Amino acid sequence: MINKHMRARDFLTEGFYNVEGDNYYAASIDDSRRPRFTLEHLNTLRKIRAFREYEKINRQDIITKVYAQPTEESGL
């Protein structure tokens, strides 16, 4: 009998959970669901976002140096 006070180990020990029948995460060819993001995926996305922000800051520094008004000491 299942009640609200049962624990996960009760399911596993009493045989309610069948490991071979658990194919929730298995994708089939005709499956149109989006894949679930894992923590690894989210961490990779975070690193990419941080790297792009770093590149953006560096690119802005270079652009301001390249297109800055020339100083009188430069001889132009």
N, C-alpha and C positions, 0 to 999 in steps of 0.2 A: 504494500500500500504506500502510495506517494503522498506525503503531506508537506506543508510549507517548512517544516523543521528538518527535513532530510538534508544531508550533506552530500558533497560530490563523491566522497569515498563510499557512501552507502550505495550509490548508483553503480560504482565500479565493482564493488564486492558482491552485489546481488545479481550482477549480470544484466542490468538494464542497458548498459552502454556496449555497443558492438563496434570495435575499432575498424573492422573490415567494412562495415556498412557506413562509416563516416566518410563521406566524400563531399562535404560541404565546400571545401576549398578547391576541389578538383574542377578544372575548366574543361569543357568539351568543345568540339569544333564549332558547333552551332550556338555557342553561348555568346550572348550579346552584352553581358554584364561587364562593367569596368572592373579591372583588377583592383584589389584592395591595396592601399598604401601601407607599407610596413614602416617601422621606425627607421630602418636602414634607408628606405626611399626618402623619408622626410629629412633625415640627416644629410643626405646627398643634396637635396634641394636647398637646404639651409646653407650648405657650403658654397653651392653655385651662386646663390643670391649674395652672399658675403663677398665672393670673389668679383662678381660683376659690380658691386658697389665700390670695391677697392679700385677696379679698373676705371670706373667713372670718375673717381676723385683724381686719379693720376692723369687721365686724359684731359680733365679740366685744367690742371696745373700746366701741362705741356701746351695746351692751346693758348692759355693766357701769356705764356712766355713767348710763343712764336708770334702772336699777333699783337704784342705790346708795342707801345710807341717807342721808337728808338731814342736812346739817350744821346746827349750831345757829345759824350765821350767816345761813342762808337765811331765817329768820323764820317758818318754818312751825311 
